[in-house]
Amino acid sequence: MKHFTVRMVQNEQELMALLYQRWLVLRKPLGMPQDTETDRYEEQSVHLIAVIPEGVKSSPAQGVEKIIGSARLRELSPGIGGISYIAVLPEFQNQGVGSALIQSLIALAKKQQFHQLKLRSRLSAAGFYEHFGFISQGAPIDYLGIPHILMSLTHQLQGYQCVTASPNTPYEIIMNFRNRYEQTLPGY
């Protein structure tokens, strides 16, 4: 596979391209319309993308760097993070893109001193997450007509010291969270 880079979304145009890529991978195959790939937590989240240089096979709808994978991390509560929307274009699956995204999210979670990460995995992908230390919790559930399982990761995040800020407004909470993540990424 050609070289790819994992980094944080840098602007609104990249976020829109990420959402299109997410829809292509996670919702279009289910026959769902666009705009079903988002939820109310987009602005409170850190979005990572895996990109390849222009000229490497990918979707024509994207710009200079083409998004081949994406993932999201958000703070669920102090010390607990949630991973969601891991999406890799089919032609780039099984080439290390998803692994690089998960490893980047785990590294960010450690730097942010999360003591636990949670996610909801398609049952067919649970083995992928188990490779990184995630453990299934409870019985499978139905989500969008597909069996899913709740999973969590704690032992790899041990030794954290949860530092919680006490900002006055929801906006300050969101900005504090995003600023902490931006400081952990190269180039910020």
Helices and strands as residue ranges (DSSP letters): E 5-8, H 12-22, I 23-27, G 28-30, G 42-44, E 46-52, E 66-77, E 80-88, G 90-92, H 97-111, E 116-122, G 123-125, H 126-130, E 135-143, E 146-153, G 155-157, H 170-184
